[in-house]
Amino acid sequence: MKKINSARVLPLAALTLGISGVTLLGQTTSSTPQAVAPYQLSVFAKAPAGLSAPDSVAVRGDHVFVGYGDGHAPDGSDGLSSQVVEYEMNGNLIHIYTVLGHNDGIKVDPTTNLVWAMQNEDSNPNLVIINPETQVQTTYTFGPTPHGGGYDDIVFKGCEVYLSASNPLNNPNNGPAIVTAQISGSMVIVQPALAGESSAIDVLTDQTIQLNLLDPDSMTLDPLGNLVLDSQGDQELIIVSNPGTAAQQALRLPLTYQTSGGPMPVETDDTAFVTSSQGFLLFADKGLNTVYSLSRNAFMPGAAYTAADGGPFVGALNMTTGVVTPVVTGLKGPGGMVFVDTSGVKSEPKNICRSLVRDVR
């Protein structure tokens, strides 16, 4: 969930849309955002006055939390603060939380319903845990990071918390790409979970390869409970099954999109998986300072969508081939994304952790 980098944003010139069979010529980042039928695009919220670069999006019940990076230094070196804005589901603003540093990842702990906000993805990271009921914020710090960079995104799986270890210092990346995190006092204690040079099976060739994850970034869970890590600059997803066990395995899925000149590798940011036929996608565009809602009459449960900031577009992602098919074009910097399930069906909680902040006592 990085800030927009104009040096790596490519225009959608002569982009072929596989959904409709229509070739769009001359599509540029200055175009008006538009969705391919049967998708419908609407504005969820514009950036509040004085804020910019919305990125991470998280949902807590009928409230939405959006992090605004405001273009600040991703290592926190400018000493500036970012904002986490709480909205109602209709887009009405409820509260603005100020966090020191450049906000990047936001997730809701499903056990406690507390909101975790991660700052400074390049180095000097800190974590702020927000209680939306009391609006109390608690800040936690990290020791020296084992990979030399910062932390970007957060995933809760059972009683474990996973962080993506972003901006590694070394190439090849001999540090961790994913770590587990626990809180002790005012510190976050991390342990390696996936090495940057792990072996993996390439999904397209079915061959075992050695990874070199130079840009671990956004992370989520797929419908089977696997960790899905976006190594953004490497233009690939890493799917980790059975993390933290002897059966842990990593798959590598290279990402491409189709142009009139053939398939091209593409950088992506957040990926979201559909959990119900009823719902909609929320995604943020850093360049347009807007959070959008993407809907249709029915989504396919289990389908994947991703914010291709290297396009830039939002697309449907084929998890077998790695091909991203655009469904929203005319964007500038799509990033944070989440699927909002409106079916009203709630799953039974599993592996409930007793500690309010997953302490290591």
C-alpha positions, 0 to 999 in steps of 0.5 A: 500500500505504497504512495503513488509512484509516477515513475512506475504508473503505466497508461492503459493505452490500447488495453483489451478488456477481456470481459467485454471484448472491447479494445480501449484506445488512448486510455490515460490516467486523466480519464474519468473513472468508469466501470465495465458492465455489469459493474456499477461505480459510485463515490463512497467518500471524498477526502476530507478537507486538508487530507489526501492520498487515501489508501488502506480500507478496513470495515468494522461492522457498519463502519469503515476506516480509511487511512490518509497518508497525506504524501508524508515520508514513508519512513516517518523521517519528516515527523508528520502525522497521518489520519485514520478516518472513521465513516458510517457505511453511507459515507458520513464522517464520524471521527478522525484519529491522528497517528504519528508517521505515514499510515499504511496498513489498517485491519480490524482484529476480529477477536477484539474489534479493535482497529490496528493501524501501521505506520512507516512502511519503509523504516521506524515503524509503529503500531497504533491500536484504536478502540472505536468505542472509547476513541482511545489510541495506544501506540506500540513501538518495534525494536530493530527490524530484522530485514532493515525496513518497516512493516506494511500490512496486518493479517489476523489468522486464528490467534496469530498476527502476521505482518508483511516486512516491507522495504528490505535492506538487502538484495537478495532479501535474506531477511523475513518477508512475513513475521508474526507479531505479539505485544509485550508491554509497549513493544511489538515483538516479531518472529520470522514466518516466511523468509524472503529467500524461501522456496516456493512452487510457481503456479504457472510452471509447477516447478520449485523456485527460490524467491527473492521478495524485494517488495513485500507489501499488502497482505490478506487471507483467501477463502481457505485461510491462506496468507496472500502476500503481494510482493508489489515491485516483483509483480507477484502474489505469494500464497502461504498455506499452513503458516507456522507449521511443518506443513507450511508451503508457499506458492508464487503467482506472477501477475499480468494483464492483457494489452494489444501487444500481448500480456504485460507484468503488472504491479498490484496493491491490495487484493480482496476476496468475495465472501458472499454473492451479496455485497460490494467492493470499497477501494481507495484511489490515492491520486484521485483522493477518493474512496469508491464503491464497486457493485453488481447484482451478484458477485461470485463467492470466492472471486478475487479482485485487485487494485493494479496501481501499475495499470492503473485500474481495478481488475478481476484476478484469476488465481490460476493464471495470474491474469488481471482483467480490468473492470474499472479504468480511468484511475490514478493510484488505486490501493486499499481494497476490501469486500463488504459482505451485506448478506447478513450471514455471520460465521461462528468465531473460531480460535478466540484469543483471550487477550485483548491485545494478543499479549505475550504474557 
